[in-house]
Amino acid sequence: MKNRVLFLKILGMNKRDFLLCFVSGILLILSFPNFDLEFLAWFALVPLFYAVEGKGVYHSFKLGFFTGFISFLGILYWIIVAVHTYGNVPLVLSGLILLLLVIYLSLFIGAFTFLTRLIQIRSEIQTIFFTPFLWVALEYLRSFLLTGFPWAYLGHTQYLNLPFIQIADITGVYGLSFVILFVNATLFGVLHQWPKKTFPLKEVAITVLVLLGFLIYGYVKMKHVDREAIQSASLRVGLVQGNIDQSIKWNESFQLETLKIYGRLSMRVAEDKPDLIIWPETATPFFFQEAKEFQPIVLEIPQKTNAFLLFGTPFYKIEGGKVNYYNSAFLVSPSKELIGKYDKIHLVPFGEYVPLRKLLFFIESSIGEGIGNFKPGKGTINLSLPQGKFGILICFEIIFPDLCRRFVKDGADFLVTITNDAWFGKTSAPYQHLSIATFRAIETRVFIARAANTGISAFIDPKGKILQQGDLFTEEAMNGTIRLMKEKTFYTLYGDIFAWICSGLSILLLGYSLIQNRWLSFGIR
């Protein structure tokens, strides 16, 4: 008991606030894959709102930070698996890396509760119905600050709730986070005012209307997308999931066996006569450009199958007298010609390169096996097939909505994402990664073909529905038909305007609160 009291004193909160914040954190964890209890997200933050009610700004920050710490620790626990088990980083240091990332992300939840109470106190605005704007502004900030990490957004919890999430083709995933936060605020308002025998009728009415609007739009839009898909040209695609163990992936003695596995699975998908066969990220664990003994083995696959072959491979180029490495994807025609190449643009910090190299001079190279530090590609490049164009997202890139939309805006008729999620092991990370990809399909209204080394390979339609998916840590040879979509969405054309509006209104509201407080201090109203 004494230890528990001491622990709470260190945290600077009482037992009630601790339990409320803890409950919010747990509810958020359970809302995400692979628990997939997405309905919990609609009231997950109500306990947190109760905890910060009437508190000072700094105490509110601590409460929000603690909620964020619990939730992100439960959602991102797999970082230790990726860094320690497969990155060969000592367990203690791996735990420290996870801790630093969780602390960083928790600052955003702390900032949310801090700003909420600051605006309430200094502007005398007692309602919390302005909070969705703050939440979206902070999620948007997280998408690009320090290279960005738009993972585990509140809206991502609803990837299985198809009618509700169709609005993402206008607002992006931020619109979904906005409405979920708005419902949380409404529920808190109802419960908070219930003992006072009052009822926030106007706020409840607005919430109901917004939800109905989202659902009506969703059902109408899904029918429209289905009609458009039926009228669009089709493409047969084969996905190959080699299930190459990360511990032996870069072992030179296993390279030939790796190619045999991919060759065997490619011949299996070839039975369905695909137009395009896709292998995962770094499917060839060697520099294809110089591997004279392995090149014929790879090039005979498109020739034998009479299908184009897309595969991931490391690539190097001598630039300015220095050797630069790239994480790339090659497209080969049935006549064995290399007709396209894409170099990954958005690299994984510490996984593919070391950021702030001069400052972090003591870190010699990234934790990724096989190569070391990669260089980013120079821009988005769509590759061409006789039927149409497609954009490629390599691994981590699929979580960045603005990057994905640029491919489609530049003419891509569908998207391909290739990844090596073996790093995550048998954790919830591969499921979370796949769930995020569904929003890219909705935002741009294109089909997505996903080839993953150890899973989860999948086909996703423009409604965000996962049409087919393989298992985790199994060999897969999947065939599917995708459609070449031509219509450009509002989000494709204009990007994160909704997030910009929320950010702008948040800044104005914060500025007004600070100025209003100054006026009041001078007796001016």
N, C-alpha and C positions, 0 to 999 in steps of 0.2 A: 504493500500500500504506500509506504514511504517513497519507494522507488518510482511508483506511478505518479505521485504528487510532484516529486522532483523533476520527472520527465516533462510534465505539463508546465511547470514553472520555467524550465529551460525554453520550451516552445513559446511561452508567454501567452497561454490561453487556458481557459477553464475546461472542465470535463465536458460540459455541454457543447461548447464550440468545437472542441476536439472531435467529439462523436459526429457532429453535424458535418464537419469538413471531411472526415474520414468516410462517412456514408456517401457524400457527393463523389469523392474520388473512386470508391468501389463501384458505384452505379455507372460512372463513365467508363471504367475498365470493362464492365460487362456489356456495355453498349456496342463495343467494337468486335471485329472478328478476332478469334474464331468462336467467341461466345455468341455473337450475333443476336443479343437481346436488345434490338434497336429501339424498342418501345421505351426502354428505361431512360434514353437520352431526353425524352420529352419532359421529364421532371427531375433529372439528375442534379440540376443546379439549385433546386428549391431549398435543400438543406443549407447550402452555402449562402443563399440569400438570407436565410434566417440567422445564420451565424454572424453576418456582417451588419445586420440591421442595428442601427443606433451606435455603431462602433466608430472610433476615430479612424482617420485615414491610414495611419501606419499600422494599427492593429488589424485593419481590414486587409492591408497588403499581406500580412503574415498569414491570415486565414486563407486568402486566395492562393498564396504560394504553397501552403500545406496541402490544399486540395489538389493543386497541380502536381505537386511532388508525388502524392499517392497515386494519382491517375496515370501520369506518364511513366512512373516506375513499373506499374502493372502492364501498361500497353507496350513499352519498349524494353522489357526485360531481356529480349532476345539479342540485344546489343552485345551482352556478355558472351553469348554463344558464338556470334559472328567474329568477335575480336579475339576471344580466348581460344575457342576450340579450333577455328579455322584460320585465324590470323596469327596464331602462335604467340600472342601477347600474354605475359604472366597474368594469372587470375586476379591478383590484387590491382594491377594496373588496369586490367579490363573493367573491374568494378569501378575504378576511379573515372574511367572514360564514360561509363554509363551514368555515374553520379553527376558528372559535369554537364552532360547533355540534358539530364532530367532537371537539374537546377536551372539551366538556361531556359528551357521550355516553361518551367514553373513560374519564371519571372513574368511571363505574359498573363497568366491567370492572376498573379499577384497584382500586376498593373491594372488588370480589369477591375478588381474589387477596390483598389486604391482610387482609381479615377471615378468609379461609381459613387463612392462615398464623398470624394472631393467635390463632385458636381452637386450632390445632394446637399452637402453642408454649406457650401459657399454660395449657391444660387437659391437656396431654400426650395429646391425642387425635391419633393418627397417621393414622387413616383419612381419606379425603376424601369419604366417603359422606354426610356432612351437607351437602355443597356445593349440592345441588339446592335446598334450602330457601333458602340465601343468594341464589342466582341468581334465584329467583322473587320473593323479597322486593325485590330491587333492580330487577327489571323492573316490578314493581307500583309502586314508588316513582317510576320514570320515567314512569308513566302519568299522574301528576297533578302532579308537582313542576314549578314554573315553567310552569304551564298544561298541561303534559303533552306527551309526544311518544312514544306507543306504536307506533313504527315499527321494523321489522327486529328483532322479537323472535325468539328461537331457534325457537319453535314455528311461526312463520310460514313457515319453510323447507319445511314438510311439507304445504303446501296441496294438493298433487297426490296425497298418500298418504291416500286417503279412509278406508280402514278404521281407520287409526291415529288420525286426528284427530276421530273421532266423540265421544270423551270430553269434548270442549269444551262439550257441552251441560250438563255438570256443573261442570267445573273452569275453563271458559274456556280461552283459549290458553295460560294459565299452566301448566296440567297437562301440556301437550305439551312446553313448555320444560323442565319438571321431569324428565320421563322421558328426554329427549334428553341432559340434563346427567348424569342417573344412569347412562346407558349409557356416556357419556364417562368418568365416574369409574370404572366397572367395568372398562372396557378398560385404563385406566391402571393400575388395581390388578393386573390379570392380567399385563400387560407388565412392571410394576415388580417384581413378586414372582417372575417367571419365572426370572431368574438365580439367585435364592435357593432355587430348587427347592421353592417353596411355592405354594399356589393358594388364592385367596379364594373357596372353594367356597360359603360361605353367601351372600356378596354376589352371586356369579354366579347362584345359584339364585333369589334374590329378584328380580334384574333380569329373568331369563327369565320368571318368573311374572307380573311386572308387565306385561311386553310382551305375553305371551299374553293376560292379562286385558284389556288395551287392545284387542287385535285381535279377541278374541271378542265383547267389548262392541260394537265397531265393526260387525262383520258382522251381529250380531243387530239392532242399532239401525237400520242401513240398511234392512233388510227391513221393520222396523216403520214407519219413516218413509215408505217407498214405499206400504205398505198404507194408511196414514193419508191420504196425498196423493190416492190414487185415490178415496177416499171423500169428499173435500172438494170444495166448490164451485169452479168454475173461472172464470178471468177472462182475456180476450184483451187483450194489451198490445202496443202498437207503440212502438218506440224510434226516435227520429230523431237522427242524428248529423250535424250540419250541416257540420263540418270548416271552421269559420270561422277564418282565420288570425289569430293574436293581434295581429299588427302592424297589422291594419286593423279589428279587431273593434269598436273604439270610434270609428272614423272616421264622422262624421255622414253623409258622402256614400255610405257603404256600407250604411247601415241598411235602406234599402228592399230592396237586393239580398239582405241577410241574411234578411229576411222571405220573399222569393220562394223562397230555397233551402229554408227550413223548410216553407213552404207546399207546394212541389213534392214534398218527401220525405214530408210528412204525407199527401198524396193517394195516394202509393205504398203506404204502410202501410195506408191506409183500404181498399184492395182486399180485405184479409183481414178486414174488419169488426171492428176492435178495439173494446173497451169503453173503453179508456183509451190516449191517445197522450201520450208523455212527451218533452219537449224538455230540453236540458241546462241547467246553471247559467248564469245571465245570458244566456239565449238571445236575449232582447230587450235589446240594448245601449243602452237608454234607459229613462227612467222611464215605464213602461207607464201608470201612473195619470194622467199628464198628456199623453201623446202622442196627441192627438186625431186626427192624420192616420194614425197606425199602428194605433190600437185596432181599427177595423173590419176591417183585414186579418187581425189575430190572431183576433178573435172569430168571424170567418166560418169559420175552420178547424174548430172543434168542431161548428158548425152544418152545414157541408157533409159532414163525415165521420160525423155522428151519434155522436160519441164525446166523452168528457170529455177535456179538454186540461190537462196540467200543464206549466208552463214557469217557468224561472228568470228573475228580473228584479230590478234594483235598485229600492228603494222608500224613500221618505222620509216623515217625520212631524214636524210642528212640536210640540215638547214643551217646556213651560216657556219659551216664547219662543225656543227654539233648534231649528235644523233637525238632526234625527238621521237618519242613513242606515242602511238595513238591506239585507242580502243575502237576498232572499226568493224564495218560490215561490208561484205563483197556480194555483188550480184553477178551471177554467171549464167549465160544463155545456154540453150540445148546444144549449140554449136561450139561450146567450150570457151566462149569469149567472155572476158571480164568487161561488163558493160556499165558498171556503176559501183561507187564506193561512198560510204558515209563514215565520217569520223565523229565520235561522240563529243558533244559540245559541253554538256553540264556534267562535270566529273564529281565523284564522291570524295569530299574532303577526308584526308587521312587514309581513305581506302584506295584511291587512285592517284592522289597527289598530296603533298604537304603544303597547306596554305601558309602564308606569311613565312616563307622559307628563311628569310634573314633573321626574323625574330625567333623562330623555332629551329635554330641551326642544329640543336642537339638531336633532332629527329632526322635520321639519315634518309629514310625513304618511307613510302606508304606501307601499310600492312598487307596490301594485296600480294598474293603469291604470283610468281611467274615473270613479272616484268619490273615493276618499281613505279616510278613516277611517270604518269601520262601527261600529254599536252592536250588541251581542248581543240576540237575542230573549229573551223573558221565560220561556220554558219549552217543554216538548214538547207538540205539538199534533198529534193524528191527524186526517187529512182523511177525509171520508166519500164513498163511492160507493153506489149502490143495492145492490151485491153485498157490501160490507163496508168496513172501515176500513184505512188505511195510514199509516205514518209516513214522513217525508222526512228524509234526511240530505243535507246540502249539502256536497259536496267532502270536505274534511278531516275532517268529523264522523264518517264511516264508520269511521275508525281507532280510535274510542273505544268499547270494548265496553259500558261501563256506560251510556253515553248511548243506544246502540242498543237495549239491552234494556228501557229505560224506555218506549220507544214501544210495544213488544210487550206489556209488562206492563200498560200502560194500554189495551190492546185492539186494537192493530194486527194485522191478519190477514196482511199482507205489508209489506215495506219497499221504498222507492224511494230511490235515491241518484242525485243529479244533480251533475255536476262539469264543470270546464273544465280538463282536463289539458294543454291547449295550452302552458301555462307550462313544461312539462317537456321539450318538444321530443321528438326521437327518441332517448330515453334509456331506461334500465330503470325509471324512476320510474312510468310508467303501468302497467307489469306488476306492480310491487311494490304499487301502490295497489289494483289489482284483486285480487291474491292475498290481501290483508288482508281485503277484503270477504267472501271466502268463509267466514271464521271467524265473521262476524256471522250468517250464515245458519245455521251449525251451532249456535251458542250459543243462538239463539232459535227454531230449527226453523221458519223461514219462508222463502218465496221472496224473492229480491231482484231488482228490475229496475234496471239501471244505464244511464243515458244520459249520455254524455260528448261534449263538443263535438268534439274531434279523436280520440276513442277513449281507452279501449277500452270500447265499449258492450257490455252482456252481460246474460244471464239466468243466475241462480244458484239452484240448488234447495236444499232444507233439509239435504241431505247435504254441502253445500259444493261440489257438482259444477257446473262452468261448462257449462251446457247449450248455450249459443250465445254467440259473441263476434264482434265485428266486427274490422276491421283498424285500424291506427293511421294517422292522417292520410288518411282516406278518407271520402267520404260514405256513410252507411249508413241503410237503412230496414229495420228488423228487426221481425218479429212473433214472438210466443211466447205460450204458454199457461202461466199460473201458477195455483197452487191457494191457496185461502184457508185457512190452517192455524190451528187453534183451540187445540191442546194447548200448555200452558205448560211450559217446561223448568225444571229445577232452577236453571239459571243465570239464566233470565229472572226467576224469583221471588226468588232470594236473592243473585244477583250474585257478587262476588269473594270468597266465603267461603274457597275454597281458597287464594287469595293471602293472605288475612288469616291463615290458619292457618300458612302458611309464614313469614310475616312475624313472627308471634308466637313461633314456635319459634326463629327466627333470633335474635330479641332475647333470649329465655331462654338460648339456647346461648352467646351472646356474654356475657351477664351472668354465667352460671355460670363461664365461662372466666376472667373478670376476678376473680370472688370466689375461685375455686379457686386462682388464682395468689397471691392475698393470703394464703389459708390456708397454702399451701406456704411462703411467705416467713416465716411465724411458726412453722413446724414442725408445723402442724396438718393431719391427713389425715382 
